[in-house]
Amino acid sequence: MYEKNGVIYSLNVDVTIPDVGFYSSSVASQGTFIRDFTVTDTEKTFYLMADNGLTIV
């Protein structure tokens, strides 16, 4: 929202965010997909990637 000289201007925007997944590698695959994880001192690196159509079963 923006106001100038007592007039309020606004612009409504709808945004769709793609589905994302967490992976243990920079390559998204079923083998690197992280279904559940806990960040610890030794396990703290993961990759957040937009959905690439990969089906995880």
Secondary structure, DSSP 4 states (H G I P E B T S, - for coil): -EEETTEEE-------PPPEEEESSSS--TTTB-SS----SSS---EEEE--SPPP-
